Amino acid sequence: MRLLIAAALAMIGTAAQAQMPEQRVADILATLQAKTDPVAVFAPPFVAAVPPAQLAVLVAQLERENGRLLGTEDFRSESPTRGQFNLRFERATAVAIFSIEAAAPYRVTGLRIGAVSPLGDSAARIAADFAALPGRSGFVVQRLGQTAPIAASNADAQFAVGSTFKLWVLDALVEEIAAGRHRWDEVVRLNARSLPSGITQDWPPDAPVTVETLTTLMISMSDNTATDTLIRLIGRERVAARVRASGHADPSRMLPLLTTAEAFALKFSPASREAYARADDAGQARILASLDTDRLLATADLTALDGLPTAIDSIEWFASPEDVARVLDGLRRRRDPRVLQILGVAPTMAKDLRERFAYVGYKGGSEAGVVSLSWLVQRKSGDWIVVAASWNDPAAAVDTQRLAGLAERLLRLAASAD
């Protein structure tokens, strides 16, 4: 009998715990509406990281932009300790993802409010919000195989795209593999050390790594040393040939193709970057051939690139949203399954949105003054769509999260487009 009672109590406890995420939604709402003390709802580490005053400021900002917070809707449980729901404002909704303790008193340990989606959102409203960004910006939502885009603004304009250029390196590598000149399981040595992002710059010199590992790091983590090693393996001119073959509308803006180390070195050397900006393609190639990249990187003050943008109109990689859509379309049509697998390692998309697609691949890029985001998605109906967006401001750092919010609205538009 004692065993039966213990088992029954355990079942009751498990059922109660399973219901806790949904019960906590009302507590979170009451806290955000200043009806409940956050200390009674949130765990101490959360309160320490996000004090009540800071939480109040966040809610006030959301309400200024979207109207009064009215309630919650569409709760979805992910596990006994995780869930998500929509916050409903007068003029918008926002996805909220939260976690709770695994044992009583089941306080909230994490809360993330995602991008806000205006009610009745449209391509025109999104385009207007892009136009309000300082500097220059543009986007395209392109259903592949069709001429007219679902939505677009400045889609043919050339923008600095940062590490999004690595899509063209991937395209060139896949061409090499298809031609039998290289293999995914080929082992090469790390021989082109650069600066972060990434991890391989800290690996032992000449460490042996497979081509597939380098490529996965290049796309999923935007690893610069992995990228430069692949460019050296493929050959700069073969990558340039793929830039042209991909249908890039203005390949001279992308070429000669900089390695990431060369881009850093030029930015660290005012004389070299000014000469490079003035030179034509042939002159730029000569400057790169004489550039002492290793010395410049070894002696550079890395904080020099913090803060304000540095030569983003000349020392960069350039492409339009339409160019990005074309290279992603070319990669989609490759017969090698590893291409989509690698693009899909880090989809960089909210879970609820990702579940609306059959496939999601992603690559982005950023530096001070530059942010570029691009997704290749397949709807469950079978349609393939590219969402690509860029924002440049040579005068100030750009807000990556602001563009991410706009891009999420484009992705939701893509998910629901007829």
C-alpha positions, 0 to 999 in steps of 0.5 A: 500500500505504501508503494502504491501511495508513493507511486500515486504521489509521484504521478501527481507530482509529475503531472503538476510539474508538467503543468507548471510552464503554462501556469507560469505564463500568467505570472510572467504576464502579471510581472510584465504588467507591474501587477506582481513583484518580479522577485516572487516570480523570477529566480534570483540569478535572473533578478540579478541579471535583469533587475526589476527596474530594467525589466520595467524599462524594457516593457515600457519601450515595447509598449511605446512602440506597440501599444499597451500589453493586453495579454498572452496567447498560443502557449506551447510547452516544449518540456516540463521546464520550457515553454513559449507563448505570444505576448499580445500588444494593441498593435503587435505580437511578440514571441516569448520563450521562457524556462523554469526551475525543475523543482518547487517553487518552479521560479522562472529562470529565463525569459527572452522576448523575440522579434515583434510582429506588427498585427496586419504586417505587410511587405509595404510596412516592412519596406517602410521600416527598412527605409527608416534605418539610418544609412542604406538598406535593402532586402528581397524575399524571392520564391526561387524559380519565379521572376517577381519577388514576394517582397523587395526593396533596393534588392539590386543595390550593392551592399557590404555583406561581411562574411556572407561572401563565404557563400561564394567560397562554398559554391567554388568548393562544391564546384571543385569537388564535383570536378574531382579536384578535391574531396570532402574527406580530404585532409589539409593543413591549417595554413592561413591564420586569420583573426576571429570570428571562429576557433581555428585561429587558436588551433596548433599551426598546420593542424590537419583538418578535413575539407568538410570540417573547414567548410562546416566551421566556415558556414556555421561559425563564420570561422575566418581561418577556416575560410582563408585555408579553403580560399588558398586550397581552391585558388583565388581565381577559381573562387572569382570565376564562381562569383562571375558564374553565379550571376553576380551583377557587379563582380568588380565590387567583389573582386579581387576576392579578399581573404579575411586576413587581407581585409583585416590587414588593409583596415589596420594600414591607413596608407594601404587601405587608401591606396586600395580604395583608389585602385582599379581591379589590377591595382588592387591585385598588385597591392594584395600581392605586396601586402605583408599580412602576417606582420600587420596582423601580428602588430595590429591594435585589435581595438582599432576596429571597435566602434566606428565603421572602417572603410566599409565602402572599399575594404569589404565584400559586396553583393546585392540581396538579389546576388545573394539569392542567386548564389543560394539558388545555385547552391540549392540546385547542387546535387551534393547533399552535404551542401544543404546539410552544412548550410542547415547546421546553424539556422539562426531562427526562432524555434516556432518559425523554424517549425513552419519550414521543411528546411532552413539554411543560413549565412550572415555577416557583420562588422561595425557598420555592416550587417547581412542576413540570408536564409534559404528555406523550403516551405512544407508545400515544397516551395524554395524561398530566399530571404536576404537583407543588408544594412550599411551605415559608414557613419555608425555601428548598426544594430544587428538585433534591429535588422534581425527583427525586420528579417524575422518579419520577412521570414514570417511573410515568406512562411505565409505567402500565397 
